[in-house]
C-alpha cells in the first residue's frame, strides 16, 4: 500500500488535556480501561487507583479534553483497585464496569500482614441512566472476595464469549494465587467454572490473559502470560472445556512474561502476539514476537522477536500494536522499567518482511519512567491513534501520560464500530477485515490487552494513500458475516449485527 514517508511523532499532552497525574504507587503498577461508556462517540477512561485514594473516571468532552467525574457517577471507590474492564454484562446496550482489587502491600510496596479481603474484592458496577450502581452482591463475582492473601497481586482480566451463548464471560488472573474463569448467564450473573473447564492452575503467577481465536476454528482460546514459569495456552474444545497446549504451540517459555499485545502484524489473516518480559534475566530471555502459523486444531507460533529487532526492551510491561503512521501495517509500542531499573519506552516501526526499526528517540517515546499499562486510543477523534501510558512509583506516584500522535503522514484511515442490539452488544471477539489499495488488513475487537489494559471496541485501520475502501467484512462472534463495499475513507462507520447483506456506501 503506497504511503507517505513521514516521521512518527508523539507528544505528551496529558497535563494540558486534564489527565496529567494519578496516584497508583503500587510497585507492579495499575491498568487503564478505555471505552465510549456514555455512547457519545468519543473515548473515555477509567483509571484504577491506590488504596484510600479514589478511582478516576475521565470523561472525554468531545475534543480530546477530559474531565474527572468518578464521584459524580458512582465510581470513586477507594478499595485499592488494579485493573478494570468495560463490559455490557447484561446485554442492555450500555457498558457496565468490572473492577478487580488487590490487597498486596502498601503504598511503599512492602507487605501488609493485615491484608483486608475487602481490598481483593471483584466489583461489578451496572450502568443505570448514566450513573453506576454497585451490583457485586449476587453477581457471582463476590465469590472471589477474600481468596487473595498478602503476597498476591491481581493480574489482568480478559472477556469474551467462550461458550457461544451470546454473552461475555470473564477470565481473572492472579499473580502467586488462583486465577478464575467465570461464565455469564446473560443477565450479568457469573458462575466459576475454573476447575471443570480445565484451566485451574493454583499458585502460578499469572499476569495478562488475552482471548482470541488462535487456530481459526471459530472458538475463543485463552493465552496467559505467566511470571517465573511456563505460559498457558488454553485451547477451546467446546462445551466449556479447555486443553492446555502451550508447549505444542511453542509459547511455553519458562521466563518472566508480563504483558501481551495481539494483532496481525504481517497482514496474513491470523492474529500474532507480542509478549513482554524481563530481558536477559536468564540466558536467552527476550520479548517474543510470536508469528501465528496455526491451522485448525493445531496451534503453532514461531518466535521471531530477536530477528525482527523487538526482542530487547529491558524490563518489559505493557505493549500495543497500532498503525502509528496510517501506512497499513501495525507498529509496536512497549513501556518498560522497574524499581532501580531504568529502561526507556520503545517504539518500533513496522518495515514489513518480519522486521521492525527502533524509532523511540526520534518519535519522542523514550521516557525513562517505570511503565505499567500502555494502550492505543484516538483521544481527539482525528483518525490517528495516540498512546495512553500508566506509570508506577518513580519514586512518587507516577503520571498518566497521553501521548498525542502528531505524525503528518497525509495518509487516510477508517474506523469500524460493529454493534449488536442484544447480548454481546459491543461485539467483543469480532474480527474486522478491510481491503483497500490492494491490501487486506484484519483487526480484533478485544476486552483485556497489554498489561492490565483495555482498548476501545472499535477497529482502526490506516489506509495509506487509498481514499476508498473496496470492502469491509465483519465476522461476528457467532460466526455470521456482514459486508460493505465501496466506502469512502476518513470516517468512523458503525455497522449493525443484523445487516446481513452486501451494501454500497458513499
Secondary structure, DSSP 8 states (H G I E B T S, - for coil): ---------EEE-HHHHT--------TT---EEEE-TTSSSS-EEEE---TTS--EEEEE-SSS-EEE-HHHHT----S-EEEEEEE-SSSSSS-EEEEEE-----TTS---SS--GGGG-EEEEEEETTEEEE--TTSSGGGGTT---TT-EEEEEEEE-TTSSSS-EEEEEEETB--EEEEE-SSS-EEE-TTTTT---TTBEEEEEEEE-SSSSSS-EEEEEEESS--EEEEE-STT-EEE-HHHHT----SBEEEEEEE-TT-SSS-EEEEEEBTTSSTT---EEEEE--BTTB--EEE-HHHHT-S--SBEEEEEEE-TT-SSS-EEEEEE-BTTB----EEEEE-STT-EEE-HHHHT----S-EEEEEEE-SSSSSS-EEEEEE--SSS---EEEEEE------EEEEEEEE-SSSSTT-TT-EEEEEETTEEEEEE--BSBBTTEE--S-EEEEEET--EEEEEEEE-TTS-EEEEEEEESSSEEEEETT--S-EE--
